Structure formats: structure tokens, C-alpha cells
Amino acid sequence: MSDVEKVKQLRKSTGAGFKDCNSALKESGGDLDKAAEILRVKGIAKATKKMSRSATEGVVAISGDEMQMSLIEINCETDFVAKNDDFIEFVKELSNLNNQLLSNLDQLLKAKMKNNKTVDENLVALIAKIGEKITIGRLKTFNEKNSRNFAYQHSVIKDNVSKLVVMVSLKTNDKSEKINIFGKQLSMHIAASNPIALNPDQINQELIDKEIKLISEELKNSGKSEEIAKKISSGKINKYKEENSLMTQDWVMEPKIKVKDVLKNLELASLNINGFIRLKIGE
């Protein structure tokens, strides 16, 4: 086999660039297996150096169906790489694996991909090839019994890969078009309104305390009496909870009614919202 053919084969098997392959073959004395190992070690070293950088761009991918659905966030450094074909293909395969493994990150990293290498190995190789820090971010699976899953994608890059994904699980056995429409509309509502909890009493206390502090600072120099300031503060906190809880938000499709009213008006006895997740790159 000629040197050129060896470089071509090494590039095909490792995904490394021409210069790196040529250098590794020279270092290994033309031995393809040794050259591949040299590239693997160099790739790990390159990847390790890049892990100290900031990765705030990326994509969210969604896989599955109404019975079991998962999403996964993959971060990179630039929007240019987020649209790279190699990156997108890696993300799409990773998304399917994530759904199979119920968003178990430890198992996912050890799982074998189509090329018979683990996710972790492919991640290192992709970092070395592309030249940016790439990390696996947030991930979630919905597979509740007697439930149906719905999703919405915004700023789609390709197929099941986008910049914003909403996934919502509804407790219902109903298969009617009424539920299909509501599930899709609810997903769109969550994308637009960005609720932080299902109900007001489920909002993290740290967030409420932070809001109370901001309101107190705002009222400190208002000249109002302590009693009036307390009433204003209480009103503002209640409004904050209402506006940030899915069930008490104004319905995007018809702002005069709340989400909980839409749910009630469907007149389906067993219908409930199990949960939801909204992932947007950069948030």
C-alpha cells in the first residue's frame, strides 16, 4: 500500500486531518494501527486543552415518540460548528442513543456508536477534528405510563436538531384530535411563555427569595409606609408566581383565559400535565 493510500485509509478510519495523519504515519514507521493510536492519544491531549474554554453555543436534539421521548443538549463554542455536518450527524445518533438509555449520562458515554467506538471516544475524536470544546449538557426522558408526549422545535437546523425544544407529558389515554391539538399548542405556549414551574407552590424558594430582595430594594426609597410597602411586595410576589407558573399563565392562544382553564374546558376527567421541559441554547 502506498503512503498516499495509507493516509487516505487513516483519515477514513480516524476522521483526522491530512497533516495529522501524515505526521502519525511517519512517527509510526508506516504502521496504520500504531498511527491510529498516536492520533487517538494526540486527540485526547487536544481535547483536554480545549475543555477549559467556554461552550455556550450548540443544539438541542429530540428523539422518540408519544410513548417515550427524550431530548439532549450538546454544546460547542460557535454557531458555525453547531451547523457543521459532522457535528449534526454525531448529535442525531447521540440523540437516538440517549432515548434508548433513558437519559442516563454514565451509560450514554460508555455506549457504542455505529462505528463501534464509545460515545466518549467519538466525542474526543470530534473535538480533535473540529477544534472546539464540545460537551453534553442537559438531558431528559419522559416515559410515564398512561401518558402521551408532545414536542415543539424552534429555530430548526436539521430534522430533529434545533436551538430550542419543548417537551411535555400529558397524563391521558385519549387519542382524539382534541388532545393532539392541545398537546401541540401547549408545547408552543411553553416555548413562548417560558414557565419555570407547573404550579406556583413548585417555584424554587431561592428564586422567590431573590425576587423579594429585588422588590424590597425597589420599594426602599419609595417613601411609602412599611405597611403599604408590605402589601405592594406581597402583590408583586403573587404576580411573579402567577406569571411564571404554567397553570396560572395567560394562554398564549387566548390571553383572556389561563392554561388551567383550557385544561378544564377540554372536559376530559383523567387529563393532567405530568411535567414539561424547555431547553434553549444560551439559557
SEKOL-489593 format. One record per residue (C-alpha): residue number from 1; residue in one letter; x, y negated, z negated. Coordinates in Angstrom, 2 decimals, m for minus. Layout:
N
<n NUM&res A&x X&y Y&z Z> .
...
This chain:
283
<n 1&res M&x 0.00&y 0.00&z 0.00> .
<n 2&res S&x 1.40&y m3.41&z 0.98> .
<n 3&res D&x 1.91&y m6.23&z m1.51> .
<n 4&res V&x m0.93&y m8.21&z 0.05> .
<n 5&res E&x m3.32&y m5.24&z m0.24> .
<n 6&res K&x m2.30&y m4.78&z m3.88> .
<n 7&res V&x m3.04&y m8.43&z m4.62> .
<n 8&res K&x m6.45&y m8.09&z m2.93> .
<n 9&res Q&x m7.28&y m4.96&z m4.94> .
<n 10&res L&x m6.13&y m6.54&z m8.19> .
<n 11&res R&x m8.21&y m9.65&z m7.51> .
<n 12&res K&x m11.24&y m7.48&z m6.81> .
<n 13&res S&x m10.85&y m5.39&z m9.98> .
<n 14&res T&x m9.97&y m8.21&z m12.38> .
<n 15&res G&x m11.55&y m11.35&z m10.89> .
<n 16&res A&x m8.28&y m13.22&z m11.48> .
<n 17&res G&x m6.88&y m15.78&z m9.04> .
<n 18&res F&x m4.33&y m15.10&z m6.30> .
<n 19&res K&x m1.39&y m16.72&z m8.12> .
<n 20&res D&x m2.07&y m14.86&z m11.37> .
<n 21&res C&x m2.43&y m11.52&z m9.55> .
<n 22&res N&x 0.75&y m12.05&z m7.53> .
<n 23&res S&x 2.68&y m13.00&z m10.69> .
<n 24&res A&x 1.35&y m9.99&z m12.64> .
<n 25&res L&x 2.29&y m7.58&z m9.84> .
<n 26&res K&x 5.83&y m8.95&z m9.76> .
<n 27&res E&x 6.05&y m8.62&z m13.55> .
<n 28&res S&x 4.78&y m5.03&z m13.43> .
<n 29&res G&x 7.03&y m3.98&z m10.55> .
<n 30&res G&x 4.04&y m3.39&z m8.29> .
<n 31&res D&x 2.16&y m1.14&z m10.75> .
<n 32&res L&x m1.56&y m2.02&z m10.44> .
<n 33&res D&x m2.58&y m0.62&z m13.84> .
<n 34&res K&x 0.21&y m2.47&z m15.65> .
<n 35&res A&x m0.58&y m5.65&z m13.70> .
<n 36&res A&x m4.24&y m5.38&z m14.74> .
<n 37&res E&x m3.19&y m5.04&z m18.39> .
<n 38&res I&x m0.87&y m8.06&z m18.09> .
<n 39&res L&x m3.76&y m10.10&z m16.68> .
<n 40&res R&x m6.06&y m8.89&z m19.46> .
<n 41&res V&x m3.59&y m9.99&z m22.18> .
<n 42&res K&x m2.99&y m13.32&z m20.42> .
<n 43&res G&x m6.74&y m13.76&z m20.08> .
<n 44&res I&x m7.24&y m13.25&z m23.82> .
<n 45&res A&x m4.48&y m15.78&z m24.52> .
<n 46&res K&x m6.04&y m18.31&z m22.14> .
<n 47&res A&x m9.48&y m17.72&z m23.63> .
<n 48&res T&x m8.18&y m18.14&z m27.18> .
<n 49&res K&x m6.64&y m21.52&z m26.30> .
<n 50&res K&x m9.89&y m22.71&z m24.76> .
<n 51&res M&x m12.06&y m21.73&z m27.76> .
<n 52&res S&x m11.04&y m24.88&z m29.66> .
<n 53&res R&x m12.79&y m27.05&z m27.05> .
<n 54&res S&x m16.37&y m28.30&z m27.18> .
<n 55&res A&x m19.02&y m26.40&z m25.18> .
<n 56&res T&x m22.20&y m28.48&z m25.08> .
<n 57&res E&x m23.43&y m27.64&z m21.58> .
<n 58&res G&x m24.79&y m24.31&z m20.39> .
<n 59&res V&x m28.03&y m22.48&z m19.65> .
<n 60&res V&x m30.84&y m20.51&z m21.26> .
<n 61&res A&x m31.98&y m17.23&z m19.71> .
<n 62&res I&x m35.18&y m15.30&z m20.34> .
<n 63&res S&x m35.93&y m11.61&z m19.71> .
<n 64&res G&x m38.70&y m9.13&z m20.40> .
<n 65&res D&x m42.49&y m9.11&z m20.15> .
<n 66&res E&x m45.60&y m9.84&z m22.20> .
<n 67&res M&x m44.90&y m6.85&z m24.47> .
<n 68&res Q&x m41.24&y m7.63&z m25.20> .
<n 69&res M&x m39.48&y m10.83&z m24.22> .
<n 70&res S&x m36.08&y m12.31&z m25.08> .
<n 71&res L&x m34.11&y m15.47&z m24.47> .
<n 72&res I&x m30.41&y m16.20&z m24.80> .
<n 73&res E&x m28.34&y m19.38&z m24.67> .
<n 74&res I&x m24.91&y m19.36&z m23.01> .
<n 75&res N&x m22.79&y m22.47&z m23.49> .
<n 76&res C&x m19.95&y m23.86&z m21.37> .
<n 77&res E&x m18.12&y m27.19&z m21.13> .
<n 78&res T&x m19.51&y m28.71&z m17.93> .
<n 79&res D&x m22.73&y m28.72&z m15.92> .
<n 80&res F&x m20.64&y m27.79&z m12.86> .
<n 81&res V&x m19.75&y m24.42&z m14.41> .
<n 82&res A&x m23.36&y m23.95&z m15.59> .
<n 83&res K&x m24.28&y m23.74&z m11.89> .
<n 84&res N&x m21.32&y m21.55&z m10.87> .
<n 85&res D&x m22.41&y m18.30&z m9.15> .
<n 86&res D&x m20.11&y m16.06&z m11.22> .
<n 87&res F&x m21.35&y m17.68&z m14.43> .
<n 88&res I&x m25.02&y m17.34&z m13.41> .
<n 89&res E&x m24.64&y m13.67&z m12.44> .
<n 90&res F&x m22.96&y m12.95&z m15.78> .
<n 91&res V&x m25.77&y m14.74&z m17.62> .
<n 92&res K&x m28.52&y m12.86&z m15.75> .
<n 93&res E&x m27.03&y m9.45&z m16.53> .
<n 94&res L&x m26.36&y m10.51&z m20.12> .
<n 95&res S&x m29.97&y m11.65&z m20.50> .
<n 96&res N&x m31.30&y m8.22&z m19.50> .
<n 97&res L&x m28.93&y m6.51&z m21.94> .
<n 98&res N&x m30.00&y m8.91&z m24.68> .
<n 99&res N&x m33.64&y m7.91&z m24.18> .
<n 100&res Q&x m32.75&y m4.21&z m24.31> .
<n 101&res L&x m30.81&y m4.72&z m27.56> .
<n 102&res L&x m33.45&y m6.94&z m29.24> .
<n 103&res S&x m31.07&y m9.92&z m29.57> .
<n 104&res N&x m28.57&y m8.05&z m31.77> .
<n 105&res L&x m25.38&y m10.05&z m31.12> .
<n 106&res D&x m22.95&y m7.46&z m32.55> .
<n 107&res Q&x m24.39&y m4.72&z m30.36> .
<n 108&res L&x m24.56&y m7.07&z m27.38> .
<n 109&res L&x m20.84&y m7.92&z m27.49> .
<n 110&res K&x m19.96&y m4.20&z m27.52> .
<n 111&res A&x m22.46&y m3.23&z m24.80> .
<n 112&res K&x m21.17&y m2.07&z m21.40> .
<n 113&res M&x m22.00&y m4.11&z m18.32> .
<n 114&res K&x m22.31&y m2.86&z m14.73> .
<n 115&res N&x m18.53&y m2.92&z m14.23> .
<n 116&res N&x m18.17&y m0.54&z m17.22> .
<n 117&res K&x m16.46&y m3.23&z m19.32> .
<n 118&res T&x m17.96&y m4.60&z m22.52> .
<n 119&res V&x m19.68&y m7.98&z m22.72> .
<n 120&res D&x m16.80&y m9.23&z m24.86> .
<n 121&res E&x m14.23&y m8.14&z m22.24> .
<n 122&res N&x m16.22&y m9.71&z m19.41> .
<n 123&res L&x m16.61&y m12.91&z m21.41> .
<n 124&res V&x m12.84&y m13.17&z m21.88> .
<n 125&res A&x m12.24&y m12.46&z m18.18> .
<n 126&res L&x m14.81&y m15.09&z m17.15> .
<n 127&res I&x m13.21&y m17.72&z m19.40> .
<n 128&res A&x m9.80&y m16.96&z m17.89> .
<n 129&res K&x m11.17&y m17.09&z m14.35> .
<n 130&res I&x m13.35&y m20.22&z m14.65> .
<n 131&res G&x m11.07&y m22.12&z m17.02> .
<n 132&res E&x m13.67&y m23.29&z m19.54> .
<n 133&res K&x m14.79&y m22.30&z m23.01> .
<n 134&res I&x m17.88&y m20.06&z m22.75> .
<n 135&res T&x m19.83&y m18.90&z m25.80> .
<n 136&res I&x m23.02&y m17.03&z m26.60> .
<n 137&res G&x m25.34&y m19.33&z m28.54> .
<n 138&res R&x m28.85&y m18.78&z m29.89> .
<n 139&res L&x m30.85&y m15.67&z m29.02> .
<n 140&res K&x m34.31&y m14.34&z m29.90> .
<n 141&res T&x m36.65&y m11.45&z m29.11> .
<n 142&res F&x m40.44&y m11.28&z m29.52> .
<n 143&res N&x m41.95&y m7.77&z m29.58> .
<n 144&res E&x m44.81&y m7.96&z m32.09> .
<n 145&res K&x m47.45&y m5.19&z m31.98> .
<n 146&res N&x m50.88&y m6.03&z m30.52> .
<n 147&res S&x m49.45&y m9.24&z m29.10> .
<n 148&res R&x m48.66&y m10.90&z m25.79> .
<n 149&res N&x m45.70&y m13.10&z m24.91> .
<n 150&res F&x m45.71&y m16.18&z m22.69> .
<n 151&res A&x m42.88&y m18.39&z m21.44> .
<n 152&res Y&x m42.17&y m21.67&z m19.71> .
<n 153&res Q&x m38.99&y m22.78&z m17.96> .
<n 154&res H&x m37.97&y m26.35&z m17.20> .
<n 155&res S&x m35.03&y m27.54&z m15.03> .
<n 156&res V&x m34.65&y m24.11&z m13.44> .
<n 157&res I&x m31.20&y m23.42&z m12.00> .
<n 158&res K&x m31.93&y m19.99&z m10.53> .
<n 159&res D&x m34.56&y m17.30&z m11.17> .
<n 160&res N&x m34.77&y m16.75&z m14.95> .
<n 161&res V&x m31.99&y m19.22&z m15.78> .
<n 162&res S&x m32.74&y m22.84&z m16.72> .
<n 163&res K&x m31.89&y m25.73&z m19.03> .
<n 164&res L&x m34.97&y m25.43&z m21.25> .
<n 165&res V&x m37.00&y m22.34&z m22.15> .
<n 166&res V&x m40.04&y m21.90&z m24.38> .
<n 167&res M&x m41.21&y m18.50&z m25.56> .
<n 168&res V&x m44.41&y m18.00&z m27.56> .
<n 169&res S&x m46.00&y m14.87&z m29.07> .
<n 170&res L&x m49.80&y m14.65&z m29.41> .
<n 171&res K&x m51.49&y m12.08&z m31.66> .
<n 172&res T&x m54.18&y m10.74&z m29.35> .
<n 173&res N&x m55.27&y m7.70&z m27.35> .
<n 174&res D&x m57.29&y m9.87&z m24.99> .
<n 175&res K&x m56.24&y m9.55&z m21.34> .
<n 176&res S&x m58.59&y m12.18&z m19.91> .
<n 177&res E&x m57.63&y m15.08&z m17.69> .
<n 178&res K&x m58.65&y m17.37&z m20.57> .
<n 179&res I&x m55.69&y m16.10&z m22.63> .
<n 180&res N&x m53.33&y m16.25&z m19.65> .
<n 181&res I&x m54.17&y m19.92&z m19.11> .
<n 182&res F&x m53.91&y m20.78&z m22.81> .
<n 183&res G&x m50.55&y m18.95&z m23.19> .
<n 184&res K&x m49.06&y m20.83&z m20.25> .
<n 185&res Q&x m50.47&y m24.18&z m21.37> .
<n 186&res L&x m49.29&y m23.66&z m24.96> .
<n 187&res S&x m45.77&y m22.94&z m23.70> .
<n 188&res M&x m45.84&y m26.17&z m21.69> .
<n 189&res H&x m47.19&y m28.07&z m24.71> .
<n 190&res I&x m44.29&y m26.81&z m26.87> .
<n 191&res A&x m41.77&y m27.84&z m24.19> .
<n 192&res A&x m43.20&y m31.38&z m24.12> .
<n 193&res S&x m44.01&y m31.90&z m27.83> .
<n 194&res N&x m41.07&y m30.07&z m29.43> .
<n 195&res P&x m42.71&y m28.94&z m32.71> .
<n 196&res I&x m40.33&y m27.86&z m35.48> .
<n 197&res A&x m42.75&y m25.54&z m37.30> .
<n 198&res L&x m46.06&y m23.77&z m36.79> .
<n 199&res N&x m47.78&y m25.40&z m39.79> .
<n 200&res P&x m46.95&y m28.48&z m41.94> .
<n 201&res D&x m46.10&y m26.35&z m45.01> .
<n 202&res Q&x m43.47&y m24.47&z m43.00> .
<n 203&res I&x m41.28&y m27.50&z m42.21> .
<n 204&res N&x m37.85&y m27.17&z m43.79> .
<n 205&res Q&x m37.70&y m29.16&z m47.06> .
<n 206&res E&x m34.30&y m30.60&z m46.09> .
<n 207&res L&x m35.90&y m32.27&z m43.06> .
<n 208&res I&x m38.71&y m33.69&z m45.21> .
<n 209&res D&x m36.21&y m35.00&z m47.79> .
<n 210&res K&x m34.23&y m36.66&z m45.03> .
<n 211&res E&x m37.40&y m38.33&z m43.69> .
<n 212&res I&x m38.36&y m39.50&z m47.22> .
<n 213&res K&x m34.93&y m41.08&z m47.60> .
<n 214&res L&x m35.27&y m42.93&z m44.28> .
<n 215&res I&x m38.75&y m44.20&z m45.19> .
<n 216&res S&x m37.53&y m45.33&z m48.64> .
<n 217&res E&x m34.71&y m47.30&z m47.04> .
<n 218&res E&x m37.20&y m48.88&z m44.64> .
<n 219&res L&x m39.54&y m49.95&z m47.47> .
<n 220&res K&x m36.83&y m51.03&z m49.92> .
<n 221&res N&x m36.65&y m54.62&z m48.69> .
<n 222&res S&x m40.27&y m54.96&z m47.58> .
<n 223&res G&x m41.33&y m56.92&z m50.68> .
<n 224&res K&x m44.25&y m54.53&z m51.30> .
<n 225&res S&x m45.12&y m53.34&z m54.82> .
<n 226&res E&x m43.93&y m49.91&z m55.93> .
<n 227&res E&x m47.47&y m48.52&z m55.89> .
<n 228&res I&x m48.20&y m49.70&z m52.35> .
<n 229&res A&x m44.77&y m48.52&z m51.19> .
<n 230&res K&x m45.52&y m45.02&z m52.56> .
<n 231&res K&x m48.85&y m44.91&z m50.70> .
<n 232&res I&x m47.21&y m46.02&z m47.46> .
<n 233&res S&x m44.43&y m43.47&z m47.93> .
<n 234&res S&x m46.95&y m40.68&z m48.59> .
<n 235&res G&x m48.91&y m41.63&z m45.46> .
<n 236&res K&x m45.80&y m41.69&z m43.29> .
<n 237&res I&x m44.66&y m38.27&z m44.58> .
<n 238&res N&x m48.07&y m36.75&z m43.88> .
<n 239&res K&x m47.98&y m38.22&z m40.37> .
<n 240&res Y&x m44.45&y m36.84&z m39.85> .
<n 241&res K&x m45.60&y m33.35&z m40.87> .
<n 242&res E&x m48.69&y m33.55&z m38.66> .
<n 243&res E&x m46.78&y m34.74&z m35.58> .
<n 244&res N&x m44.07&y m32.11&z m35.95> .
<n 245&res S&x m46.21&y m29.04&z m36.66> .
<n 246&res L&x m47.58&y m27.16&z m33.67> .
<n 247&res M&x m51.08&y m26.51&z m35.08> .
<n 248&res T&x m51.67&y m30.17&z m36.03> .
<n 249&res Q&x m50.16&y m31.78&z m32.93> .
<n 250&res D&x m52.35&y m33.53&z m30.36> .
<n 251&res W&x m52.98&y m31.13&z m27.48> .
<n 252&res V&x m50.95&y m32.36&z m24.51> .
<n 253&res M&x m53.68&y m31.38&z m22.03> .
<n 254&res E&x m56.34&y m33.30&z m24.01> .
<n 255&res P&x m54.81&y m35.59&z m26.70> .
<n 256&res K&x m58.15&y m36.20&z m28.49> .
<n 257&res I&x m58.06&y m32.69&z m29.97> .
<n 258&res K&x m55.47&y m30.72&z m31.96> .
<n 259&res V&x m53.81&y m27.44&z m31.00> .
<n 260&res K&x m55.67&y m25.67&z m33.84> .
<n 261&res D&x m58.98&y m26.88&z m32.32> .
<n 262&res V&x m58.08&y m25.47&z m28.91> .
<n 263&res L&x m57.30&y m22.15&z m30.59> .
<n 264&res K&x m60.67&y m22.20&z m32.40> .
<n 265&res N&x m62.59&y m23.19&z m29.27> .
<n 266&res L&x m61.37&y m20.08&z m27.44> .
<n 267&res E&x m63.69&y m18.13&z m29.81> .
<n 268&res L&x m61.52&y m15.02&z m29.99> .
<n 269&res A&x m61.64&y m13.56&z m33.52> .
<n 270&res S&x m58.19&y m11.96&z m33.66> .
<n 271&res L&x m56.25&y m14.69&z m31.82> .
<n 272&res N&x m53.31&y m16.18&z m33.75> .
<n 273&res I&x m49.89&y m17.62&z m32.96> .
<n 274&res N&x m47.19&y m15.26&z m34.27> .
<n 275&res G&x m44.37&y m17.66&z m33.53> .
<n 276&res F&x m42.55&y m19.69&z m30.91> .
<n 277&res I&x m39.07&y m20.82&z m29.95> .
<n 278&res R&x m37.95&y m23.73&z m27.80> .
<n 279&res L&x m34.33&y m23.83&z m26.61> .
<n 280&res K&x m32.93&y m26.79&z m24.74> .
<n 281&res I&x m29.28&y m27.18&z m23.80> .
<n 282&res G&x m27.69&y m30.02&z m25.74> .
<n 283&res E&x m30.17&y m29.95&z m28.63> .
